[in-house]
Amino acid sequence: MTEKKEELGYEPDIITLTDDDGKEYTFEVLDAIESDEGRYLAMLPIYDDPKKMLEDSGELVIVKVGEDNGEEYLYPIDDDDEYEFVADAFIERLEDFYEIDEKNE
């Protein structure tokens, strides 16, 4: 007997990251961008506790993808200009699909 899977149209890309203290964080990857500078991910945190989800700021978490000995890892973008460039690109790409409220600081 062969099992047939139905196409649901959307299957979220969920990743779990562990910090240096062993605490795990779960994110949904919303988008990925590749440029001459590297590969970047835009993610939103996922919470098991609905109260924590309501308390979240809703800001995108943007990280750069690195590679070491064939293993991928994610790290924050330290360069302000690089971060602004990538964040603007993600916002432009995602604003058609999600409600994004840009705050001018």
N, CA, C and O atoms as CSV, one atom per row, in Angstrom:
chain,resi,resn,atom,element,x,y,z
A,1,MET,N,N,0.846,-1.168,0.000
A,1,MET,CA,C,0.000,0.000,0.000
A,1,MET,C,C,0.898,1.240,0.000
A,1,MET,O,O,1.882,1.301,0.737
A,2,THR,N,N,0.557,2.209,-0.818
A,2,THR,CA,C,1.329,3.437,-0.921
A,2,THR,C,C,0.580,4.566,-0.237
A,2,THR,O,O,-0.621,4.742,-0.441
A,3,GLU,N,N,1.302,5.333,0.581
A,3,GLU,CA,C,0.689,6.469,1.262
A,3,GLU,C,C,0.786,7.693,0.367
A,3,GLU,O,O,1.852,8.005,-0.164
A,4,LYS,N,N,-0.320,8.373,0.209
A,4,LYS,CA,C,-0.350,9.575,-0.609
A,4,LYS,C,C,-0.478,10.790,0.309
A,4,LYS,O,O,-1.378,10.851,1.147
A,5,LYS,N,N,0.424,11.750,0.146
A,5,LYS,CA,C,0.376,12.965,0.951
A,5,LYS,C,C,-0.332,14.052,0.170
A,5,LYS,O,O,-0.087,14.235,-1.022
A,6,GLU,N,N,-1.213,14.773,0.849
A,6,GLU,CA,C,-1.899,15.901,0.224
A,6,GLU,C,C,-1.005,17.130,0.298
A,6,GLU,O,O,-0.309,17.351,1.289
A,7,GLU,N,N,-1.034,17.915,-0.751
A,7,GLU,CA,C,-0.309,19.174,-0.766
A,7,GLU,C,C,-1.120,20.212,-0.013
A,7,GLU,O,O,-2.257,20.499,-0.387
A,8,LEU,N,N,-0.554,20.777,1.038
A,8,LEU,CA,C,-1.257,21.770,1.828
A,8,LEU,C,C,-0.984,23.181,1.326
A,8,LEU,O,O,-1.681,24.115,1.726
A,9,GLY,N,N,-0.002,23.359,0.472
A,9,GLY,CA,C,0.282,24.672,-0.066
A,9,GLY,C,C,1.295,25.450,0.744
A,9,GLY,O,O,2.009,26.286,0.189
A,10,TYR,N,N,1.379,25.202,2.034
A,10,TYR,CA,C,2.328,25.929,2.859
A,10,TYR,C,C,2.827,25.023,3.970
A,10,TYR,O,O,2.044,24.478,4.748
A,11,GLU,N,N,4.103,24.876,4.029
A,11,GLU,CA,C,4.716,24.122,5.112
A,11,GLU,C,C,5.823,25.000,5.688
A,11,GLU,O,O,6.824,25.253,5.017
A,12,PRO,N,N,5.652,25.468,6.926
A,12,PRO,CA,C,6.627,26.402,7.485
A,12,PRO,C,C,8.003,25.764,7.665
A,12,PRO,O,O,8.127,24.567,7.928
A,13,ASP,N,N,9.021,26.589,7.518
A,13,ASP,CA,C,10.397,26.165,7.738
A,13,ASP,C,C,10.738,26.531,9.176
A,13,ASP,O,O,10.991,27.697,9.480
A,14,ILE,N,N,10.746,25.545,10.054
A,14,ILE,CA,C,10.969,25.756,11.481
A,14,ILE,C,C,12.369,25.281,11.845
A,14,ILE,O,O,12.782,24.179,11.484
A,15,ILE,N,N,13.100,26.146,12.577
A,15,ILE,CA,C,14.420,25.750,13.058
A,15,ILE,C,C,14.505,26.011,14.558
A,15,ILE,O,O,13.857,26.917,15.081
A,16,THR,N,N,15.312,25.206,15.240
A,16,THR,CA,C,15.558,25.386,16.658
A,16,THR,C,C,17.040,25.655,16.842
A,16,THR,O,O,17.889,24.906,16.359
A,17,LEU,N,N,17.337,26.737,17.550
A,17,LEU,CA,C,18.709,27.128,17.817
A,17,LEU,C,C,18.976,27.009,19.308
A,17,LEU,O,O,18.083,27.209,20.131
A,18,THR,N,N,20.210,26.681,19.642
A,18,THR,CA,C,20.610,26.557,21.035
A,18,THR,C,C,21.703,27.571,21.315
A,18,THR,O,O,22.687,27.653,20.580
A,19,ASP,N,N,21.527,28.360,22.403
A,19,ASP,CA,C,22.547,29.353,22.741
A,19,ASP,C,C,23.680,28.698,23.538
A,19,ASP,O,O,23.658,27.493,23.790
A,20,ASP,N,N,24.654,29.497,23.924
A,20,ASP,CA,C,25.827,28.974,24.634
A,20,ASP,C,C,25.483,28.372,25.989
A,20,ASP,O,O,26.235,27.549,26.510
A,21,ASP,N,N,24.342,28.780,26.569
A,21,ASP,CA,C,23.917,28.257,27.861
A,21,ASP,C,C,23.025,27.028,27.733
A,21,ASP,O,O,22.558,26.496,28.740
A,22,GLY,N,N,22.784,26.572,26.504
A,22,GLY,CA,C,21.965,25.390,26.274
A,22,GLY,C,C,20.479,25.664,26.152
A,22,GLY,O,O,19.693,24.725,26.022
A,23,LYS,N,N,20.072,26.934,26.190
A,23,LYS,CA,C,18.657,27.271,26.053
A,23,LYS,C,C,18.271,27.228,24.576
A,23,LYS,O,O,18.990,27.741,23.719
A,24,GLU,N,N,17.121,26.605,24.292
A,24,GLU,CA,C,16.662,26.456,22.916
A,24,GLU,C,C,15.639,27.529,22.556
A,24,GLU,O,O,14.811,27.924,23.377
A,25,TYR,N,N,15.716,27.989,21.308
A,25,TYR,CA,C,14.804,28.967,20.752
A,25,TYR,C,C,14.315,28.438,19.413
A,25,TYR,O,O,15.096,27.914,18.620
A,26,THR,N,N,13.019,28.579,19.168
A,26,THR,CA,C,12.441,28.072,17.925
A,26,THR,C,C,11.984,29.252,17.077
A,26,THR,O,O,11.395,30.209,17.579
A,27,PHE,N,N,12.272,29.162,15.777
A,27,PHE,CA,C,11.955,30.230,14.842
A,27,PHE,C,C,11.303,29.660,13.589
A,27,PHE,O,O,11.545,28.517,13.203
A,28,GLU,N,N,10.466,30.494,12.964
A,28,GLU,CA,C,9.975,30.190,11.631
A,28,GLU,C,C,10.764,31.054,10.663
A,28,GLU,O,O,10.803,32.276,10.806
A,29,VAL,N,N,11.389,30.428,9.683
A,29,VAL,CA,C,12.130,31.161,8.667
A,29,VAL,C,C,11.120,31.682,7.655
A,29,VAL,O,O,10.428,30.906,6.996
A,30,LEU,N,N,11.043,33.014,7.538
A,30,LEU,CA,C,10.084,33.640,6.627
A,30,LEU,C,C,10.646,33.824,5.231
A,30,LEU,O,O,9.919,33.727,4.242
A,31,ASP,N,N,11.960,34.093,5.152
A,31,ASP,CA,C,12.556,34.377,3.855
A,31,ASP,C,C,14.067,34.211,3.960
A,31,ASP,O,O,14.638,34.242,5.050
A,32,ALA,N,N,14.694,34.035,2.815
A,32,ALA,CA,C,16.152,33.955,2.714
A,32,ALA,C,C,16.588,34.793,1.524
A,32,ALA,O,O,15.927,34.820,0.486
A,33,ILE,N,N,17.707,35.472,1.694
A,33,ILE,CA,C,18.266,36.296,0.628
A,33,ILE,C,C,19.728,35.931,0.461
A,33,ILE,O,O,20.454,35.754,1.439
A,34,GLU,N,N,20.153,35.819,-0.791
A,34,GLU,CA,C,21.570,35.634,-1.086
A,34,GLU,C,C,22.070,36.844,-1.831
A,34,GLU,O,O,21.411,37.341,-2.744
A,35,SER,N,N,23.240,37.319,-1.439
A,35,SER,CA,C,23.861,38.457,-2.113
A,35,SER,C,C,25.349,38.172,-2.247
A,35,SER,O,O,25.825,37.102,-1.866
A,36,ASP,N,N,26.069,39.131,-2.785
A,36,ASP,CA,C,27.524,38.981,-2.883
A,36,ASP,C,C,28.165,38.892,-1.504
A,36,ASP,O,O,29.238,38.311,-1.345
A,37,GLU,N,N,27.494,39.475,-0.500
A,37,GLU,CA,C,28.021,39.492,0.873
A,37,GLU,C,C,27.757,38.190,1.623
A,37,GLU,O,O,28.445,37.893,2.599
A,38,GLY,N,N,26.768,37.407,1.181
A,38,GLY,CA,C,26.462,36.157,1.867
A,38,GLY,C,C,24.991,35.815,1.800
A,38,GLY,O,O,24.234,36.383,1.014
A,39,ARG,N,N,24.604,34.871,2.644
A,39,ARG,CA,C,23.210,34.413,2.711
A,39,ARG,C,C,22.635,34.843,4.048
A,39,ARG,O,O,23.300,34.750,5.079
A,40,TYR,N,N,21.373,35.323,4.023
A,40,TYR,CA,C,20.735,35.855,5.211
A,40,TYR,C,C,19.353,35.236,5.384
A,40,TYR,O,O,18.701,34.863,4.408
A,41,LEU,N,N,18.908,35.130,6.651
A,41,LEU,CA,C,17.580,34.612,6.956
A,41,LEU,C,C,16.804,35.649,7.751
A,41,LEU,O,O,17.362,36.320,8.619
A,42,ALA,N,N,15.517,35.779,7.454
A,42,ALA,CA,C,14.595,36.584,8.253
A,42,ALA,C,C,13.676,35.598,8.967
A,42,ALA,O,O,13.034,34.761,8.333
A,43,MET,N,N,13.621,35.708,10.305
A,43,MET,CA,C,12.878,34.735,11.096
A,43,MET,C,C,11.999,35.438,12.124
A,43,MET,O,O,12.231,36.591,12.489
A,44,LEU,N,N,10.987,34.711,12.578
A,44,LEU,CA,C,10.153,35.150,13.698
A,44,LEU,C,C,10.189,34.071,14.766
A,44,LEU,O,O,10.132,32.882,14.450
A,45,PRO,N,N,10.284,34.477,16.039
A,45,PRO,CA,C,10.275,33.489,17.112
A,45,PRO,C,C,8.928,32.790,17.211
A,45,PRO,O,O,7.885,33.375,16.921
A,46,ILE,N,N,8.969,31.536,17.621
A,46,ILE,CA,C,7.768,30.740,17.867
A,46,ILE,C,C,7.780,30.379,19.347
A,46,ILE,O,O,8.812,29.987,19.893
A,47,TYR,N,N,6.631,30.514,19.985
A,47,TYR,CA,C,6.525,30.231,21.417
A,47,TYR,C,C,5.487,29.149,21.669
A,47,TYR,O,O,4.450,29.102,21.008
A,48,ASP,N,N,5.780,28.272,22.641
A,48,ASP,CA,C,4.799,27.278,23.068
A,48,ASP,C,C,3.717,27.937,23.919
A,48,ASP,O,O,2.558,27.520,23.900
A,49,ASP,N,N,4.106,28.969,24.662
A,49,ASP,CA,C,3.209,29.671,25.569
A,49,ASP,C,C,2.569,30.857,24.844
A,49,ASP,O,O,3.277,31.787,24.457
A,50,PRO,N,N,1.249,30.846,24.654
A,50,PRO,CA,C,0.589,31.953,23.952
A,50,PRO,C,C,0.836,33.311,24.609
A,50,PRO,O,O,0.886,34.327,23.915
A,51,LYS,N,N,0.989,33.347,25.922
A,51,LYS,CA,C,1.243,34.611,26.623
A,51,LYS,C,C,2.571,35.216,26.174
A,51,LYS,O,O,2.665,36.425,25.960
A,52,LYS,N,N,3.596,34.375,26.032
A,52,LYS,CA,C,4.895,34.865,25.565
A,52,LYS,C,C,4.796,35.383,24.130
A,52,LYS,O,O,5.451,36.359,23.765
A,53,MET,N,N,3.984,34.727,23.338
A,53,MET,CA,C,3.811,35.161,21.950
A,53,MET,C,C,3.193,36.561,21.908
A,53,MET,O,O,3.598,37.391,21.095
A,54,LEU,N,N,2.223,36.825,22.773
A,54,LEU,CA,C,1.591,38.134,22.825
A,54,LEU,C,C,2.543,39.213,23.337
A,54,LEU,O,O,2.419,40.378,22.958
A,55,GLU,N,N,3.490,38.834,24.194
A,55,GLU,CA,C,4.450,39.781,24.753
A,55,GLU,C,C,5.601,40.081,23.788
A,55,GLU,O,O,6.335,41.048,23.990
A,56,ASP,N,N,5.765,39.276,22.756
A,56,ASP,CA,C,6.863,39.454,21.815
A,56,ASP,C,C,6.685,40.741,21.014
A,56,ASP,O,O,5.561,41.147,20.720
A,57,SER,N,N,7.783,41.369,20.668
A,57,SER,CA,C,7.747,42.635,19.930
A,57,SER,C,C,7.307,42.445,18.475
A,57,SER,O,O,6.860,43.400,17.841
A,58,GLY,N,N,7.426,41.243,17.946
A,58,GLY,CA,C,7.051,40.985,16.566
A,58,GLY,C,C,8.116,41.398,15.565
A,58,GLY,O,O,7.889,41.354,14.356
A,59,GLU,N,N,9.274,41.798,16.064
A,59,GLU,CA,C,10.352,42.210,15.166
A,59,GLU,C,C,10.994,41.000,14.507
A,59,GLU,O,O,11.118,39.934,15.109
A,60,LEU,N,N,11.399,41.192,13.252
A,60,LEU,CA,C,12.125,40.150,12.541
A,60,LEU,C,C,13.480,39.917,13.193
A,60,LEU,O,O,14.131,40.861,13.641
A,61,VAL,N,N,13.895,38.682,13.245
A,61,VAL,CA,C,15.242,38.330,13.658
A,61,VAL,C,C,15.997,38.048,12.365
A,61,VAL,O,O,15.653,37.128,11.623
A,62,ILE,N,N,17.030,38.846,12.102
A,62,ILE,CA,C,17.787,38.711,10.862
A,62,ILE,C,C,19.194,38.259,11.197
A,62,ILE,O,O,19.889,38.886,11.996
A,63,VAL,N,N,19.604,37.163,10.577
A,63,VAL,CA,C,20.923,36.588,10.844
A,63,VAL,C,C,21.626,36.276,9.527
A,63,VAL,O,O,21.002,36.179,8.470
A,64,LYS,N,N,22.928,36.125,9.627
A,64,LYS,CA,C,23.741,35.742,8.474
A,64,LYS,C,C,24.090,34.265,8.612
A,64,LYS,O,O,24.312,33.767,9.716
A,65,VAL,N,N,24.135,33.577,7.487
A,65,VAL,CA,C,24.467,32.157,7.471
A,65,VAL,C,C,25.948,32.017,7.153
A,65,VAL,O,O,26.432,32.554,6.156
A,66,GLY,N,N,26.659,31.298,7.999
A,66,GLY,CA,C,28.064,31.022,7.761
A,66,GLY,C,C,28.275,29.530,7.602
A,66,GLY,O,O,27.371,28.734,7.856
A,67,GLU,N,N,29.451,29.163,7.186
A,67,GLU,CA,C,29.768,27.748,7.019
A,67,GLU,C,C,31.172,27.486,7.542
A,67,GLU,O,O,32.099,28.257,7.296
A,68,ASP,N,N,31.309,26.380,8.270
A,68,ASP,CA,C,32.597,25.985,8.814
A,68,ASP,C,C,32.694,24.468,8.738
A,68,ASP,O,O,31.910,23.760,9.370
A,69,ASN,N,N,33.643,23.973,7.975
A,69,ASN,CA,C,33.835,22.530,7.789
A,69,ASN,C,C,32.554,21.831,7.330
A,69,ASN,O,O,32.225,20.743,7.802
A,70,GLY,N,N,31.839,22.473,6.403
A,70,GLY,CA,C,30.634,21.872,5.856
A,70,GLY,C,C,29.403,22.032,6.735
A,70,GLY,O,O,28.317,21.613,6.335
A,71,GLU,N,N,29.532,22.620,7.912
A,71,GLU,CA,C,28.412,22.827,8.818
A,71,GLU,C,C,27.940,24.275,8.726
A,71,GLU,O,O,28.751,25.200,8.780
A,72,GLU,N,N,26.627,24.471,8.586
A,72,GLU,CA,C,26.081,25.824,8.575
A,72,GLU,C,C,25.846,26.297,10.001
A,72,GLU,O,O,25.475,25.512,10.874
A,73,TYR,N,N,26.062,27.573,10.227
A,73,TYR,CA,C,25.754,28.184,11.509
A,73,TYR,C,C,25.199,29.573,11.248
A,73,TYR,O,O,25.422,30.149,10.184
A,74,LEU,N,N,24.476,30.106,12.219
A,74,LEU,CA,C,23.858,31.418,12.104
A,74,LEU,C,C,24.511,32.357,13.102
A,74,LEU,O,O,24.819,31.960,14.226
A,75,TYR,N,N,24.721,33.591,12.697
A,75,TYR,CA,C,25.300,34.566,13.612
A,75,TYR,C,C,24.744,35.955,13.330
A,75,TYR,O,O,24.299,36.237,12.218
A,76,PRO,N,N,24.771,36.823,14.342
A,76,PRO,CA,C,24.241,38.176,14.150
A,76,PRO,C,C,25.105,38.977,13.193
A,76,PRO,O,O,26.290,38.693,13.015
A,77,ILE,N,N,24.496,39.979,12.583
A,77,ILE,CA,C,25.208,40.864,11.663
A,77,ILE,C,C,25.725,42.040,12.479
A,77,ILE,O,O,24.938,42.822,13.014
A,78,ASP,N,N,27.036,42.166,12.576
A,78,ASP,CA,C,27.647,43.208,13.406
A,78,ASP,C,C,27.759,44.552,12.693
A,78,ASP,O,O,27.697,45.597,13.341
A,79,ASP,N,N,27.921,44.542,11.392
A,79,ASP,CA,C,28.089,45.776,10.629
A,79,ASP,C,C,26.734,46.456,10.429
A,79,ASP,O,O,25.832,45.874,9.825
A,80,ASP,N,N,26.585,47.683,10.931
A,80,ASP,CA,C,25.314,48.401,10.859
A,80,ASP,C,C,24.842,48.636,9.422
A,80,ASP,O,O,23.655,48.491,9.129
A,81,ASP,N,N,25.760,48.996,8.531
A,81,ASP,CA,C,25.387,49.241,7.133
A,81,ASP,C,C,24.901,47.963,6.459
A,81,ASP,O,O,23.912,47.978,5.727
A,82,GLU,N,N,25.592,46.870,6.706
A,82,GLU,CA,C,25.193,45.578,6.145
A,82,GLU,C,C,23.814,45.186,6.684
A,82,GLU,O,O,22.953,44.732,5.930
A,83,TYR,N,N,23.611,45.364,7.998
A,83,TYR,CA,C,22.321,45.015,8.603
A,83,TYR,C,C,21.193,45.848,7.995
A,83,TYR,O,O,20.152,45.301,7.633
A,84,GLU,N,N,21.384,47.155,7.879
A,84,GLU,CA,C,20.359,48.032,7.322
A,84,GLU,C,C,20.009,47.638,5.883
A,84,GLU,O,O,18.838,47.612,5.507
A,85,PHE,N,N,21.034,47.333,5.088
A,85,PHE,CA,C,20.823,46.934,3.700
A,85,PHE,C,C,19.977,45.660,3.633
A,85,PHE,O,O,19.019,45.585,2.863
A,86,VAL,N,N,20.334,44.669,4.436
A,86,VAL,CA,C,19.623,43.381,4.423
A,86,VAL,C,C,18.219,43.538,5.000
A,86,VAL,O,O,17.263,42.985,4.455
A,87,ALA,N,N,18.084,44.284,6.095
A,87,ALA,CA,C,16.764,44.482,6.707
A,87,ALA,C,C,15.818,45.173,5.732
A,87,ALA,O,O,14.662,44.771,5.599
A,88,ASP,N,N,16.300,46.210,5.048
A,88,ASP,CA,C,15.471,46.902,4.057
A,88,ASP,C,C,15.040,45.962,2.936
A,88,ASP,O,O,13.898,46.021,2.480
A,89,ALA,N,N,15.945,45.102,2.494
A,89,ALA,CA,C,15.617,44.141,1.429
A,89,ALA,C,C,14.540,43.164,1.897
A,89,ALA,O,O,13.606,42.869,1.151
A,90,PHE,N,N,14.664,42.661,3.124
A,90,PHE,CA,C,13.654,41.746,3.653
A,90,PHE,C,C,12.306,42.446,3.803
A,90,PHE,O,O,11.275,41.892,3.423
A,91,ILE,N,N,12.306,43.649,4.349
A,91,ILE,CA,C,11.051,44.365,4.543
A,91,ILE,C,C,10.354,44.590,3.209
A,91,ILE,O,O,9.144,44.400,3.093
A,92,GLU,N,N,11.115,44.990,2.212
A,92,GLU,CA,C,10.540,45.209,0.883
A,92,GLU,C,C,9.923,43.925,0.328
A,92,GLU,O,O,8.842,43.955,-0.260
A,93,ARG,N,N,10.610,42.805,0.515
A,93,ARG,CA,C,10.119,41.526,-0.002
A,93,ARG,C,C,8.920,41.003,0.784
A,93,ARG,O,O,8.019,40.395,0.206
A,94,LEU,N,N,8.903,41.234,2.091
A,94,LEU,CA,C,7.891,40.625,2.940
A,94,LEU,C,C,6.646,41.484,3.166
A,94,LEU,O,O,5.607,40.968,3.578
A,95,GLU,N,N,6.742,42.777,2.901
A,95,GLU,CA,C,5.608,43.644,3.222
A,95,GLU,C,C,4.353,43.310,2.419
A,95,GLU,O,O,3.250,43.662,2.838
A,96,ASP,N,N,4.492,42.649,1.292
A,96,ASP,CA,C,3.321,42.238,0.523
A,96,ASP,C,C,2.590,41.049,1.159
A,96,ASP,O,O,1.400,40.846,0.917
A,97,PHE,N,N,3.306,40.270,1.967
A,97,PHE,CA,C,2.725,39.066,2.551
A,97,PHE,C,C,2.345,39.217,4.016
A,97,PHE,O,O,1.452,38.519,4.496
A,98,TYR,N,N,3.005,40.112,4.728
A,98,TYR,CA,C,2.803,40.272,6.163
A,98,TYR,C,C,2.561,41.742,6.482
A,98,TYR,O,O,2.981,42.629,5.739
A,99,GLU,N,N,1.889,41.982,7.582
A,99,GLU,CA,C,1.709,43.353,8.064
A,99,GLU,C,C,2.995,43.779,8.741
A,99,GLU,O,O,3.311,43.304,9.832
A,100,ILE,N,N,3.728,44.658,8.113
A,100,ILE,CA,C,4.996,45.118,8.684
A,100,ILE,C,C,4.857,46.609,8.979
A,100,ILE,O,O,4.579,47.419,8.095
A,101,ASP,N,N,5.057,46.936,10.237
A,101,ASP,CA,C,4.964,48.316,10.668
A,101,ASP,C,C,6.366,48.835,10.922
A,101,ASP,O,O,6.967,48.548,11.958
A,102,GLU,N,N,6.888,49.605,9.967
A,102,GLU,CA,C,8.228,50.162,10.115
A,102,GLU,C,C,8.178,51.312,11.092
A,102,GLU,O,O,7.343,52.209,10.975
A,103,LYS,N,N,9.090,51.280,12.071
A,103,LYS,CA,C,9.187,52.347,13.051
A,103,LYS,C,C,10.367,53.225,12.695
A,103,LYS,O,O,11.501,52.752,12.606
A,104,ASN,N,N,10.107,54.474,12.496
A,104,ASN,CA,C,11.186,55.416,12.210
A,104,ASN,C,C,11.742,55.936,13.514
A,104,ASN,O,O,11.056,56.608,14.284
A,105,GLU,N,N,12.990,55.613,13.744
A,105,GLU,CA,C,13.623,56.014,15.005
A,105,GLU,C,C,14.549,57.166,14.766
A,105,GLU,O,O,15.182,57.655,15.702
